[in-house]
Amino acid sequence: MKKLLLVAAACVALASCVKNEVIPEPADKRPISYQTLVKPETTRAAEVYNGANFKASALKVEEGATWPTTTGVYFDGVTVTDDVAGYVGQWTTDPACYWPMSGGLVFYAHSPATVVAEPLVSPWTYTFTNYSMDNNVDFMVAEIEKGADSKGLKENNVPVKFGHKLTKVVVKVGVAEIIGGATYTLKSIVFNNLGDAATFTKDVNGVEDWSDPVNFNKNYTIFTGNLSVTADLSDGDDPQDVTITKEFYLPHTLVNNAHMVVTYNVAEAGLGNKDHEKTVMFSTIHGGTAEWVKNNQVTYTLTIGAKERIIWDTPTIPTGWTEVGYLVAI
């Protein structure tokens, strides 16, 4: 998509949006609309945001005042949707809001709308308490848009610049060298001893922080099945993608006993078959302290039949994520 999606608000009384003050509906009925994108934490170009419904909040800044001086919450936790029948890419807010007659607004936003933020209170830190590792969604928070009003904004659109706040994990698999008529089947992958929940904050200056997880007791079976592994890495084959059931994880430093358990089967005509179970510590894979960083897409390439070794991998960089990768000898 070459153009940015526009988020247009419907015409509903301003009073339905205002929480801390009562302002009459402006005579010119200027609706608040949004222009959305995903901004990577690198020098690469931004991408269009075309994800799930998101939440928007705004604080009122009086004319002549300097942020963070405000008169309070203008609206908080308004859902932005794309459910206008017959209009592809048409977005609306629920409830819809209008620009104030004077002063400006400071906007906060996050995606998806199913994630719950704490109510905005002074000193206006955007807070997500005990965000659970169980949430398997691409959690994004926008840059704070300070002192915006409709004057000077293209088509009255507030720029909403989202950024990924979790770590995305990708798993691939291949065989170091396929010998004879052997066949290989990936059966399961389990991640063990991960952080369970942490709190994300973004203060008035835009400084972001993830707290340390409360506990390190989360285990996830991210793959179970029978995936025929035919990629021969010795022949230059690309490793195969593994469809995993959980992609998004809390950014945190993994504890020393965090590890993955991989099971696979090797069969050869006339010799039968055998199941193998391999436990690999994340600290071994990362060559030291294992850390999952926000906005990073981490690729683990499982290598069946290789000697114990750690090799830095540099796969293709995906849009919007910073890519890091490892080969995991199993």
C-alpha positions in Angstrom: 0.0 0.0 0.0 1.6 3.3 -1.1 -0.7 5.6 0.7 -1.1 6.0 4.4 -4.4 4.9 5.8 -6.7 7.7 7.0 -8.7 7.4 10.2 -11.7 9.6 9.9 -14.0 10.4 12.9 -17.8 10.5 12.5 -19.9 13.4 13.7 -20.9 12.9 17.3 -21.3 15.4 20.0 -18.0 16.4 21.7 -19.5 15.9 25.1 -19.4 12.1 24.5 -15.6 12.3 24.4 -14.8 14.8 27.1 -14.0 13.3 30.5 -12.6 16.1 32.7 -14.2 19.2 31.2 -17.4 20.2 29.4 -16.9 22.1 26.1 -19.7 23.0 23.7 -19.6 21.3 20.3 -17.6 23.6 18.0 -19.6 25.5 15.5 -17.4 24.4 12.5 -17.6 20.7 13.5 -14.0 19.9 12.7 -13.7 16.1 13.3 -10.5 14.7 14.5 -8.9 12.2 12.1 -5.7 10.2 12.1 -2.9 9.3 9.8 -1.2 6.1 10.8 2.2 4.4 10.2 4.7 2.1 11.8 8.0 3.7 12.5 11.0 1.3 12.9 13.7 2.1 15.4 16.3 2.2 12.6 16.9 4.4 9.6 14.7 2.3 7.3 11.5 3.8 5.9 8.3 3.5 7.8 5.5 1.2 6.8 1.8 1.6 6.6 -0.2 0.6 9.7 -3.0 -1.6 8.5 -3.4 -3.7 11.7 -6.1 -4.1 14.2 -8.4 -1.5 15.9 -6.4 0.7 18.2 -7.1 3.1 21.2 -6.5 6.8 21.2 -6.4 9.3 24.1 -5.9 13.1 24.2 -5.1 15.7 26.7 -6.1 19.4 26.4 -3.4 22.1 26.3 -4.7 25.6 26.7 -3.8 28.2 24.2 -0.5 29.8 25.2 0.4 27.0 27.6 3.4 24.7 27.2 3.2 20.9 27.4 3.0 19.2 29.8 0.8 21.9 31.3 -2.8 20.8 30.5 -6.3 21.2 31.7 -6.8 17.5 31.9 -8.1 14.6 29.9 -10.0 15.5 26.7 -10.8 11.9 25.9 -9.4 8.6 27.1 -9.3 5.1 25.5 -11.5 5.9 22.4 -11.6 2.9 20.1 -10.6 3.5 16.5 -12.1 1.0 14.0 -12.4 0.4 10.3 -15.9 -0.8 10.2 -17.6 1.7 7.9 -19.6 -0.4 5.4 -18.8 0.2 1.7 -15.6 2.3 2.4 -12.3 0.4 2.0 -9.8 1.8 4.4 -12.3 4.2 6.0 -11.7 4.5 9.8 -13.9 5.9 12.5 -13.6 6.6 16.2 -16.1 5.4 18.7 -17.2 7.7 20.1 -16.1 10.3 17.6 -14.6 13.6 18.8 -14.2 17.2 17.5 -11.3 19.6 17.8 -11.6 22.2 20.6 -12.2 25.8 19.6 -8.9 26.9 21.1 -5.7 25.4 22.3 -4.2 22.1 21.2 -4.3 18.4 22.0 -1.6 15.9 23.0 -2.3 12.4 21.7 -1.5 9.0 23.0 -2.3 5.7 21.1 -1.7 2.0 21.3 -2.6 -1.1 19.3 -4.4 -3.4 19.4 -7.5 -2.0 21.2 -7.9 -5.3 23.2 -4.8 -4.3 25.3 -5.8 -2.2 28.3 -3.9 0.9 29.4 -4.3 2.5 32.8 -6.4 5.7 32.8 -4.4 8.8 32.0 -3.6 10.8 35.2 -1.0 13.4 36.0 2.0 13.3 35.3 0.6 11.7 32.1 2.6 8.5 31.9 1.1 6.0 29.5 1.1 2.7 31.6 0.3 -0.9 30.9 0.4 -2.8 34.2 1.5 -6.4 34.3 1.3 -7.0 30.5 1.0 -10.7 30.3 3.3 -12.9 28.2 0.2 -14.9 27.3 -0.9 -12.0 25.0 0.1 -13.2 21.5 -0.5 -9.9 19.7 1.8 -7.3 18.1 1.6 -4.7 20.9 2.5 -1.3 19.6 2.6 2.2 21.2 2.6 5.4 19.2 4.9 8.4 19.7 3.3 11.1 21.8 2.0 13.8 19.4 2.4 17.1 21.4 0.3 20.2 21.1 -1.5 19.2 17.9 -4.4 21.2 16.5 -6.1 21.0 13.1 -4.2 24.0 11.8 -1.4 23.0 9.6 -2.2 19.3 9.6 -2.8 17.8 6.2 -6.5 17.1 5.9 -6.8 17.6 9.7 -5.0 14.2 10.2 -3.1 13.6 13.5 0.1 11.7 12.7 0.1 8.4 14.7 3.5 6.8 14.6 3.4 3.3 16.0 6.4 1.3 17.1 6.7 -2.4 18.0 7.1 -2.9 21.8 7.6 -6.7 21.9 10.1 -9.2 20.6 9.0 -11.3 17.7 10.3 -14.8 17.4 10.7 -16.7 14.1 11.8 -20.4 13.9 13.3 -22.1 10.9 14.6 -25.7 10.5 17.0 -27.6 8.2 19.3 -30.6 8.2 23.0 -30.1 8.3 23.5 -32.8 5.7 21.0 -35.4 4.5 22.8 -38.7 4.1 21.5 -41.7 2.2 17.8 -42.2 2.4 17.3 -40.8 5.9 14.2 -38.7 6.5 13.7 -36.2 9.3 10.6 -35.1 11.0 10.3 -32.2 13.5 7.8 -33.1 16.2 7.8 -30.4 18.9 9.4 -27.2 20.2 8.9 -26.0 23.8 10.3 -22.7 25.3 10.8 -22.9 29.1 11.3 -20.6 32.0 10.4 -17.3 30.4 9.2 -14.1 32.1 5.4 -14.1 32.9 4.4 -10.4 33.1 5.9 -6.9 33.1 4.8 -3.3 33.1 5.4 -0.9 30.1 5.5 2.8 30.6 6.0 5.8 28.4 6.4 9.1 30.2 5.6 12.7 29.1 9.1 13.0 27.5 8.5 9.8 25.4 11.0 7.7 27.5 9.9 4.1 27.4 10.7 1.3 29.9 9.8 -2.3 30.5 10.0 -3.5 34.1 11.6 -6.8 34.9 9.1 -9.7 34.8 7.4 -10.6 38.0 8.3 -14.3 37.7 10.2 -16.6 35.3 7.9 -19.6 35.1 6.2 -19.4 31.6 6.5 -22.4 29.4 5.1 -22.5 25.8 4.7 -25.4 23.4 5.1 -23.3 20.2 5.0 -26.2 17.8 3.7 -29.7 17.9 3.0 -31.9 14.8 5.0 -33.8 12.2 6.9 -31.4 9.9 8.9 -33.2 7.2 12.3 -31.5 7.1 13.8 -31.7 3.6 16.0 -28.6 3.5 19.7 -29.8 3.1 21.8 -26.9 4.4 25.0 -28.5 3.0 23.5 -28.2 -0.5 22.6 -24.5 0.0 18.9 -25.1 0.6 17.1 -22.3 2.5 15.9 -23.5 5.9 12.2 -24.2 6.2 9.8 -21.9 8.0 8.1 -23.5 11.1 4.6 -22.2 11.8 4.6 -21.5 15.5 1.6 -20.9 17.7 3.2 -18.0 19.6 5.2 -15.2 17.9 5.3 -12.3 20.4 7.2 -12.2 23.7 8.1 -9.8 26.5 11.4 -8.0 26.0 13.5 -9.1 28.9 16.8 -10.7 29.9 16.3 -14.4 30.0 17.3 -16.3 33.2 20.1 -18.8 33.1 17.8 -21.8 33.1 15.7 -20.5 30.2 15.9 -23.1 27.4 14.2 -24.7 24.5 13.4 -28.4 24.1 13.2 -29.8 20.5 12.1 -33.3 19.6 12.5 -34.8 16.1 12.6 -38.2 14.5 15.2 -39.7 12.2 14.2 -42.7 10.0 16.2 -44.7 7.5 14.9 -47.6 5.3 16.0 -50.9 6.8 17.3 -49.4 10.0 14.1 -48.2 11.6 13.6 -44.8 13.2 14.4 -43.0 16.5 13.0 -40.1 18.3 15.5 -37.5 19.6 15.0 -34.9 22.3 17.4 -32.0 22.5 17.6 -29.4 25.3 19.5 -26.2 24.4 20.0 -23.3 26.8 19.2 -19.8 25.4 22.5 -18.6 27.0 24.3 -21.2 24.9 22.5 -20.1 21.7 23.2 -16.4 22.3 26.8 -17.0 23.3 26.3 -15.5 26.8 23.4 -13.5 28.4 20.3 -14.0 26.3 18.2 -10.9 25.9 15.1 -10.3 23.9 14.9 -6.6 22.9 11.8 -4.7 21.9 11.3 -4.2 18.1 13.7 -7.1 17.4 12.7 -10.0 15.3 14.8 -13.0 16.5 15.2 -15.9 14.1 16.2 -19.3 15.5 17.3 -21.7 12.8 17.3 -25.3 14.1 20.0 -27.4 12.5 19.4 -31.2 12.8 22.5 -33.3 12.8 25.1 -30.5 13.2 27.9 -30.5 15.7 27.4 -28.4 18.8 28.2 -24.8 17.5 26.9 -21.3 17.6 26.9 -19.4 14.3 25.7 -15.8 13.8 23.1 -15.7 11.1 22.0 -12.6 9.0 18.7 -13.4 7.3 16.7 -10.9 5.2 15.6 -7.9 7.3 11.8 -7.6 7.5 10.0 -4.3 7.3 9.5 -2.6 10.6 11.5 -5.0 12.7 15.2 -5.1 13.5 16.4 -8.6 12.6 18.8 -10.8 14.6 19.3 -14.5 14.1 21.0 -17.6 15.4 21.7 -21.1 14.2 20.8 -23.7 16.9 22.5 -27.0 16.6 20.2 -29.8 17.6 
